[in-house]
Amino acid sequence: MKKTYVLTILFFSLLVCCKGIKEIEIVKTIEFNTGFVEVYWRFKGIYYDKDYKQEVIYFSDLGQSAECLFPKKIGKSCIKMFNLQGKLLDTIPLINVVNEFNPRKIAFIYPYSKDTIFCGKHTENKIVVINHKGDIYHTINMDTMLPDSLENLYSINQRNNPYQERNSSKILLHPMLNYRESLLKENKSDFNLMDGYELYYKTVHNSPYFFELKNIFSDKINYDFKYYDFYKKHFSIEDVAMSKNSYFKELNNFIFILANSKNLILKIDPENFELLNEISIKSKHTDIGYSFTFEEKFNDAENKKSLYTGRICELFYNEKTEQYFVIVMHSAKNEEEYDSYNEFDFRPFSVIIYNENFENPKEYSFEAHRYICRNAFMSQEGLWMQRKPEKMTKENYGTQIFDLIKFN
């Protein structure tokens, strides 16, 4: 009887101890005094800089800085580079890029080093390279590389930073087909908008996914289209309109394509562009993905589906722990719930952690209005996420706060 009593006490003691262990802990907090109203997920990131000999976090502003909120101050287009202690390392002007492209047309800003920063133009096939002074010293015009039939049809996809192999002169881009009615009519007298959608998506369905550029700093750039059968293998013509908004990342010496309209991540060999694995992502807290018909697309019903759906919004790899981190945004039940989240920014989300083979998933759920799940980055220390900003005042404007999260 005494033994049973002792074992019972031990069991409840262990239970209390386990309950006391937090699944998610904040290990470290950094304040980045950018001077920007907000940091947009497409124009921020992290890379290892050889000159600084450390990881560098960069945030880009295209003239909409927090200084514009207050009298007698003007926002400046620039990139600000910080270390992981929150110290400002450099400010790189973007005025030449803005004058060249127009802020609304900038598709990506991607620092390879502080003197080699790639800037791409959305809706056109043009990339410029700037140094730390903001001077444009190299231009890549891809229109000269495309066949006449495609010159006005392709453009850089604004969702993707280019994948450039370190210590090489190769860039990989995901081109995007533009909807150009004049190019798709083919002199049909009975052509209408519905015909245009259907013909457009059929054209996308037969298009390659990657555009590879080699010897980018030479007078003669080598180029080639890759992965021609991506859409055909993985998407029907009906849902290709969603898959064309997929984007890719280079992690752990592989290429991963994130299909944000489905619950799929595709693992690609960067040498021969063969599919290595098709990974299905499942969450305990939300459905992932959606589909629609041409009629729904035509009537704009697809827009609401895409806004409310659960979706894969990020993928990271931690080299130290050899784990993949998938961030999944939870779905909104209706328009009222969606509006309460302030669009995408403050929705509830999950971080699902997998081993190197995408096995043994462990899911961590975050409540709404806590973090901006799209504003996250992976450093050598782990996963960082931006806190929801407080109400902006003269005392705290232009400061972005990131937490280093430990997952137990």
RAWO-V529884 format. One record per residue. RES is the residue in one letter. PHI is phi as a letter, one per 20 degrees, with the letter a starting at -180 (* if undefined). PSI is psi as a letter, one per 30 degrees, with the letter a starting at -180 (999 if undefined). D_CENTER is the distance of its C-alpha to the mean C-alpha in whole Angstrom. Layout:
RES_PHI_PSI_D_CENTER / RES_PHI_PSI_D_CENTER
This chain:
M_*_e_61 / K_f_e_60 / K_f_e_57 / T_f_e_56 / Y_f_e_56 / V_f_e_54 / L_f_e_51 / T_f_e_50 / I_f_e_50 / L_f_e_48 / F_f_e_46 / F_f_e_45 / S_f_e_45 / L_f_e_42 / L_f_e_40 / V_f_e_40 / C_f_e_39 / C_f_e_36 / K_f_f_35 / G_f_f_35 / I_e_k_32 / K_e_k_29 / E_f_e_26 / I_c_k_24 / E_c_k_25 / I_e_j_23 / V_e_e_24 / K_b_l_24 / T_c_k_23 / I_c_k_22 / E_d_k_22 / F_d_j_20 / N_e_i_23 / T_e_f_20 / G_n_g_23 / F_e_k_20 / V_g_e_20 / E_b_l_16 / V_d_k_13 / Y_e_k_10 / W_g_e_7 / R_f_f_6 / F_d_h_9 / K_b_l_10 / G_r_a_10 / I_b_k_12 / Y_b_l_15 / Y_e_k_18 / D_d_k_21 / K_f_e_24 / D_f_e_26 / Y_e_f_25 / K_l_h_25 / Q_a_l_23 / E_f_k_19 / V_c_k_18 / I_d_k_15 / Y_c_k_15 / F_c_k_14 / S_d_k_15 / D_c_k_17 / L_d_h_18 / G_o_g_21 / Q_d_h_21 / S_f_l_21 / A_f_f_23 / E_f_f_26 / C_f_f_27 / L_f_f_28 / F_d_k_31 / P_f_l_34 / K_m_g_35 / K_c_k_31 / I_c_k_29 / G_f_k_25 / K_c_k_24 / S_f_k_21 / C_a_l_20 / I_d_k_18 / K_d_k_19 / M_d_k_19 / F_c_l_20 / N_e_a_21 / L_e_g_21 / Q_d_g_24 / G_n_g_22 / K_e_k_25 / L_f_k_24 / L_e_e_24 / D_a_l_24 / T_c_k_23 / I_d_j_22 / P_f_k_23 / L_d_g_21 / I_f_e_24 / N_f_e_25 / V_f_e_21 / V_f_e_22 / N_f_e_25 / E_f_e_24 / F_d_e_21 / N_n_k_21 / P_g_e_19 / R_f_f_18 / K_d_g_17 / I_f_k_15 / A_e_e_12 / F_b_l_10 / I_c_j_12 / Y_c_j_12 / P_f_k_15 / Y_e_e_17 / S_b_l_20 / K_f_f_21 / D_d_g_23 / T_c_j_21 / I_c_j_18 / F_e_k_16 / C_c_k_16 / G_d_l_15 / K_d_k_17 / H_f_k_15 / T_m_g_18 / E_c_l_20 / N_d_i_20 / K_c_k_20 / I_c_k_19 / V_d_l_21 / V_d_k_21 / I_d_l_22 / N_e_a_24 / H_f_f_24 / K_e_f_27 / G_n_g_24 / D_f_k_26 / I_e_j_25 / Y_d_f_27 / H_b_k_25 / T_c_k_24 / I_d_j_23 / N_d_j_24 / M_e_f_23 / D_g_e_25 / T_f_f_28 / M_e_f_27 / L_e_k_26 / P_g_l_29 / D_g_e_31 / S_f_f_30 / L_d_f_26 / E_g_e_26 / N_e_g_26 / L_d_f_24 / Y_e_l_20 / S_b_l_18 / I_f_k_15 / N_f_k_12 / Q_f_f_10 / R_e_f_6 / N_d_k_7 / N_f_k_8 / P_f_l_11 / Y_e_j_12 / Q_d_k_16 / E_f_k_18 / R_f_k_19 / N_m_h_23 / S_b_l_23 / S_d_h_23 / K_d_k_21 / I_c_k_17 / L_d_k_15 / L_c_l_14 / H_d_j_13 / P_f_l_16 / M_c_k_16 / L_f_k_19 / N_e_k_20 / Y_e_j_23 / R_d_j_26 / E_g_e_29 / S_f_f_31 / L_e_f_30 / L_d_f_30 / K_f_e_33 / E_l_h_36 / N_m_g_39 / K_e_k_39 / S_f_f_41 / D_e_g_40 / F_f_k_36 / N_c_l_34 / L_f_e_31 / M_f_e_31 / D_g_e_32 / G_f_e_29 / Y_g_e_26 / E_f_e_28 / L_f_e_28 / Y_f_e_25 / Y_f_f_23 / K_f_e_26 / T_f_e_25 / V_f_e_21 / H_f_f_23 / N_d_g_25 / S_d_l_22 / P_f_l_20 / Y_e_e_17 / F_d_l_17 / F_c_j_18 / E_d_k_20 / L_d_k_21 / K_c_l_24 / N_l_h_26 / I_f_f_24 / F_d_g_26 / S_e_l_29 / D_f_f_31 / K_d_j_31 / I_e_k_27 / N_e_k_27 / Y_b_l_24 / D_a_k_24 / F_e_k_22 / K_c_l_21 / Y_l_i_21 / Y_f_e_23 / D_e_g_23 / F_g_e_20 / Y_f_e_20 / K_f_e_24 / K_f_e_23 / H_d_f_21 / F_b_k_21 / S_f_l_24 / I_f_e_24 / E_f_e_24 / D_d_g_21 / V_f_f_19 / A_f_f_18 / M_e_e_16 / S_f_f_15 / K_f_f_14 / N_e_g_11 / S_f_l_10 / Y_b_l_7 / F_c_l_8 / K_c_l_8 / E_d_j_12 / L_b_k_13 / N_l_h_17 / N_m_g_18 / F_c_l_16 / I_d_k_14 / F_c_k_12 / I_d_k_11 / L_d_j_9 / A_e_j_12 / N_f_f_10 / S_e_f_14 / K_c_l_16 / N_e_h_16 / L_d_k_15 / I_c_k_14 / L_d_k_15 / K_e_k_16 / I_d_k_17 / D_f_k_20 / P_f_f_19 / E_e_e_23 / N_d_g_24 / F_m_h_21 / E_e_k_22 / L_f_k_21 / L_e_e_22 / N_a_k_21 / E_d_j_19 / I_d_k_18 / S_e_k_19 / I_e_k_17 / K_c_k_20 / S_c_k_20 / K_e_f_23 / H_d_f_22 / T_b_l_20 / D_f_l_20 / I_c_k_17 / G_n_l_17 / Y_b_l_19 / S_b_l_21 / F_b_l_23 / T_e_l_26 / F_g_e_27 / E_f_e_29 / E_f_e_26 / K_f_e_24 / F_f_e_27 / N_e_g_28 / D_m_g_24 / A_f_f_25 / E_f_e_21 / N_f_e_20 / K_f_e_21 / K_g_e_20 / S_f_e_16 / L_f_e_16 / Y_e_f_18 / T_f_l_17 / G_f_k_16 / R_b_l_12 / I_f_k_10 / C_d_f_7 / E_b_l_6 / L_b_k_8 / F_c_l_10 / Y_c_k_14 / N_e_j_17 / E_f_e_19 / K_f_e_22 / T_e_f_22 / E_l_h_21 / Q_c_k_19 / Y_d_k_15 / F_d_j_14 / V_d_k_12 / I_d_k_11 / V_d_k_12 / M_e_k_13 / H_f_l_17 / S_f_l_18 / A_d_k_21 / K_f_e_24 / N_b_a_25 / E_f_e_25 / E_f_e_26 / E_f_e_24 / Y_f_e_21 / D_f_e_22 / S_f_f_23 / Y_e_g_20 / N_l_h_19 / E_m_b_17 / F_f_f_13 / D_g_e_14 / F_d_g_16 / R_f_l_17 / P_f_l_18 / F_b_l_15 / S_c_k_16 / V_d_j_15 / I_d_k_17 / I_d_k_18 / Y_c_l_19 / N_f_a_21 / E_f_f_21 / N_d_g_22 / F_l_h_20 / E_c_l_23 / N_l_h_25 / P_f_k_22 / K_c_k_22 / E_d_k_20 / Y_c_k_20 / S_e_k_20 / F_d_k_19 / E_f_l_21 / A_f_l_20 / H_m_g_20 / R_d_e_20 / Y_c_l_16 / I_e_j_13 / C_f_f_11 / R_f_f_7 / N_e_i_9 / A_c_l_10 / F_b_l_10 / M_d_k_13 / S_d_a_16 / Q_f_f_19 / E_e_f_20 / G_q_a_18 / L_e_k_15 / W_d_k_15 / M_c_k_14 / Q_e_k_15 / R_f_l_18 / K_f_k_18 / P_f_k_20 / E_f_l_24 / K_g_k_26 / M_f_k_26 / T_c_l_29 / K_f_f_31 / E_e_e_31 / N_c_g_27 / Y_f_k_25 / G_m_g_22 / T_d_k_22 / Q_d_k_18 / I_d_k_19 / F_d_k_17 / D_d_k_19 / L_e_j_19 / I_d_k_19 / K_d_k_22 / F_d_j_22 / N_e_999_26
